[in-house]
Amino acid sequence: MPNVRFYDVPGSGAMSHKAANYYEDKALCGFDCLVILVQQTLAEEEIKFALAALEYNQKVVFVRSKCDIDFHLKDESGKNLRSIPSPEEIREHINELRYGFNRELENHAPQLSAIKCFFISSKSMRAIVRGEPSDMSFEEAEFLDYLYKQSKNARGISTF
């Protein structure tokens, strides 16, 4: 993606990166779009960052990665329980994840319910960026398209 750059800032909550002032200390408001990586459950820090971004009228998006790992469960003998899932199984899995994520938002931060959440696999994301085939895809292409559009909108550019 031309003219789009990703910056990975140190994680918050560590001794050297206190969560209380993290958004301001790291000047996260200076980015076109704040991408907040979430685990299987939404944490208090992630909610605080999203709320801070909204205060600055900054675009924000949640991303839940490692979706492929959900399909690589093994039994006690080490044998894979599932092979590569079908596109329908992937869609169903994403729908289940989205339902759970939206319920968490409703319960803990309903004011964030309009923020998009993309469900991706870092392995599939790398394959897309490199132009390589991937054995499964989640919402990586949609996520990259969203970021591209947000970058263009932030600069008032109709084409790159």
Phi, psi and omega in degrees: 000110180293146176065015176241128181236141175256139175234127178257108180268155181304147180296149179274164176090348177285164182304322182271356181224077183298141183288330188305314183243019187302313183302313181287315182299324181267004179051046182295340179291348181280356181265150179299322183213131178267119178260118181253114178280131180241154175270203181292337176233153181278130181261160181301319180299318181297321177295316180298318180296317180296318178296319178297318179299318179295325177298328179268008184055035180267141174292140180218146180216144174264146176225125174253111181264186179067025179296332179294329182297329178301336181263001182248036178288146181238152175275184185298333180277354181094000180282137177297134178280334181227149171269195178297126183288155176284161176304325179294318177297322178295314179301317179297318179296315178299318179299319178295315179298316181296319178300313179296319179295315180297324176296319177298317178298315179301320183282326189245337183202067183300336180291350179258007187296340180276352181282132180290151171229128178253142180248118189223173171235130180296326178297315179292324179297313178300318180298316180297312182298323181275354182073028181256159177288154178229143181284345174204148179229142178248247181245031182297313182297319178295321179296312179297320177297318178300313180297318179300314180294321179295321179296316178297314181298320182297333181258000181067033183257132178272332175216153174261000000 
